[in-house]
Amino acid sequence: PAAKRLGTRRSPPPAASDARAVEARLADAVAQQAATAEILRVMSASPTDVQPTLDAVAERAASLCRAPFARVFLAEGDLMRQLAHYSADGQAATPAHAVPLKRTSISGRATLDRATIHHADVAPMLETEYPDARENVSAAGCRAVLAVPLMHKGEAYGAIFLWRCEAGLFAPDQVALVETFATQAAIAIAHVRLFRTTREALEQQTATS
């Protein structure tokens, strides 16, 4: 009888908190797919202008990663210059000074190393690891930072930089999402540059003719 009673015992239903966690993950996945599709739509709509794509990448990355701020830097010569900024509360961007394209800046290191840079708290590292980022990081109040290179066919055009004012790592799926967005942005940059190069070549041929 005891064995029979044990055999009919049922597992307890999943806790409501577990169900909410599953629903939240599903909602995040749907939102991420929608954001990826939206960025592709913006790319298609602006084949000769990369700015709308960079703006969309900054906004979607910050929103889906629950980061209040995001910036996109592009390498120009030996500097990293900000081309896009997003603030979740709509506040004006804290002026971002151009930083050297060196490993002593966060976005510079991501670009040169062609690798994601991710720190739970960058504040203790400014003096030793990132002295060239100190001015921008201190002005913005950065603690948790994530910098992903804009890579296409082995070339790094710059980096997308997200930060929070509280310490703590970004979730693995958030890092992967920003890496996807960075790839899309890099493809858009490559296409726009190819278009401009082709147009200039045609203009030169026309002028010669």
C-alpha positions in Angstrom: 0.0 0.0 0.0 2.8 2.4 0.8 4.5 1.7 -2.5 1.2 2.2 -4.3 0.6 5.5 -2.5 4.1 6.6 -3.6 3.4 5.6 -7.1 0.4 7.8 -7.4 2.1 10.9 -5.9 2.3 13.7 -8.4 5.0 16.3 -8.8 4.0 19.7 -7.5 3.0 22.3 -10.2 5.7 24.7 -11.2 5.9 27.8 -9.0 4.4 31.0 -10.3 7.8 32.7 -10.2 9.2 30.0 -12.6 6.3 30.6 -15.0 6.9 34.3 -14.9 10.6 33.8 -15.6 9.8 31.7 -18.7 7.4 34.3 -19.9 10.0 37.0 -19.4 12.6 35.1 -21.4 10.1 34.5 -24.2 9.2 38.2 -24.3 12.9 39.1 -24.4 13.5 36.7 -27.3 10.6 38.2 -29.2 11.8 41.7 -28.6 15.3 40.8 -29.7 14.0 39.3 -32.9 11.9 42.4 -33.6 14.8 44.7 -32.9 17.1 42.8 -35.3 14.4 43.0 -38.0 14.0 46.7 -37.4 17.7 47.4 -37.8 17.7 45.4 -41.0 14.7 47.5 -42.2 16.6 50.7 -41.4 19.6 49.5 -43.3 17.6 48.7 -46.3 15.8 52.1 -46.2 19.1 54.1 -45.9 21.7 52.3 -48.2 23.7 55.5 -48.7 23.6 56.9 -45.2 24.9 55.0 -42.2 23.7 57.4 -39.5 20.1 56.0 -39.2 21.5 52.5 -38.7 24.0 53.6 -36.0 21.2 55.5 -34.2 18.9 52.5 -34.3 21.7 50.2 -33.1 22.5 52.4 -30.1 18.8 52.7 -29.2 17.9 49.1 -29.5 21.0 47.8 -27.8 20.5 50.1 -24.8 16.8 49.3 -24.5 17.1 45.5 -24.7 20.2 45.4 -22.5 18.5 47.6 -19.9 21.4 50.0 -20.1 20.6 53.7 -19.7 23.2 54.8 -22.2 24.9 53.7 -25.5 27.3 55.2 -27.9 28.8 54.2 -31.2 32.3 55.2 -32.0 34.0 55.0 -35.4 37.8 54.9 -36.0 39.0 57.9 -37.9 42.7 57.9 -38.4 44.2 57.5 -34.9 41.1 58.6 -33.0 37.7 57.2 -32.0 34.9 59.6 -32.6 31.3 59.4 -31.4 28.8 59.1 -34.2 25.7 58.0 -32.3 24.3 58.3 -28.8 21.2 57.1 -27.0 19.9 58.0 -23.5 17.0 56.0 -22.1 15.6 59.1 -20.3 16.0 61.3 -23.3 18.6 63.6 -21.6 21.2 65.3 -23.8 24.3 63.4 -24.4 27.3 64.1 -22.1 29.9 65.5 -24.5 32.2 62.6 -25.5 35.7 63.7 -26.3 37.4 61.8 -29.1 39.8 59.2 -27.6 42.9 57.7 -29.0 42.7 54.6 -31.1 44.7 52.8 -28.5 44.3 49.9 -26.0 44.3 52.5 -23.2 40.7 53.5 -24.2 37.8 51.0 -23.9 36.4 51.4 -27.3 39.9 51.7 -28.8 40.9 48.4 -27.2 37.8 46.6 -28.5 38.5 47.9 -32.0 42.2 47.1 -32.0 41.9 43.7 -30.3 38.8 42.9 -32.4 37.3 41.5 -29.2 34.4 42.3 -26.8 35.5 44.2 -23.7 33.3 43.6 -20.7 33.8 44.7 -17.1 31.5 44.6 -14.1 33.2 47.7 -12.7 35.6 49.7 -14.7 36.2 52.4 -12.1 39.2 50.7 -10.4 40.8 50.1 -13.8 40.9 53.6 -15.1 44.4 54.5 -13.8 46.1 51.4 -14.9 44.2 49.9 -17.9 42.2 52.7 -19.4 43.8 56.1 -18.7 42.6 57.6 -22.0 39.0 56.7 -21.1 39.2 58.4 -17.7 37.7 61.7 -18.8 34.7 60.3 -20.6 34.0 57.5 -18.1 34.2 59.9 -15.1 31.9 62.4 -16.7 29.3 59.8 -17.6 29.5 57.9 -14.3 30.3 54.6 -15.9 30.7 51.5 -13.8 29.6 48.4 -15.7 30.8 48.7 -19.3 30.4 46.7 -22.5 32.3 47.5 -25.7 31.8 45.4 -28.9 33.8 46.0 -32.1 32.0 46.7 -35.4 33.5 43.9 -37.4 33.0 42.9 -41.1 35.3 40.6 -43.0 38.1 40.9 -40.5 38.1 44.7 -40.4 37.0 46.7 -37.3 35.4 50.0 -38.0 34.8 51.1 -34.5 32.8 49.9 -31.5 29.5 50.1 -29.8 29.8 51.1 -26.1 27.1 50.5 -23.4 27.4 51.3 -19.8 25.5 51.4 -16.5 26.0 53.6 -13.5 25.9 50.5 -11.2 28.5 47.7 -11.1 27.5 44.3 -12.4 28.1 42.3 -15.6 25.7 42.3 -18.5 23.9 39.0 -19.1 25.4 36.6 -21.6 22.4 36.8 -23.9 22.7 40.6 -23.8 26.3 40.5 -24.8 25.5 38.1 -27.7 22.7 40.5 -28.8 25.0 43.5 -28.9 27.5 41.5 -30.9 24.8 40.8 -33.4 23.9 44.5 -33.6 27.6 45.4 -34.0 27.8 43.0 -37.0 24.8 44.6 -38.6 26.2 48.1 -38.1 29.6 47.0 -39.6 27.8 45.7 -42.7 26.0 48.9 -43.1 29.2 50.9 -42.8 30.9 48.7 -45.4 28.0 49.1 -47.8 27.9 52.8 -47.5 31.7 53.1 -48.0 31.5 50.9 -51.0 28.7 53.0 -52.5 30.6 56.2 -52.0 33.8 54.7 -53.5 31.9 53.5 -56.5 30.2 56.9 -56.9 33.4 58.8 -56.7 35.0 56.5 -59.3 32.1 57.0 -61.7 32.2 60.8 -61.2 35.9 60.7 -62.0 35.3 58.7 -65.1 32.5 61.1 -66.2 34.7 64.1 -65.6 37.5 62.5 -67.6 35.2 61.7 -70.5 
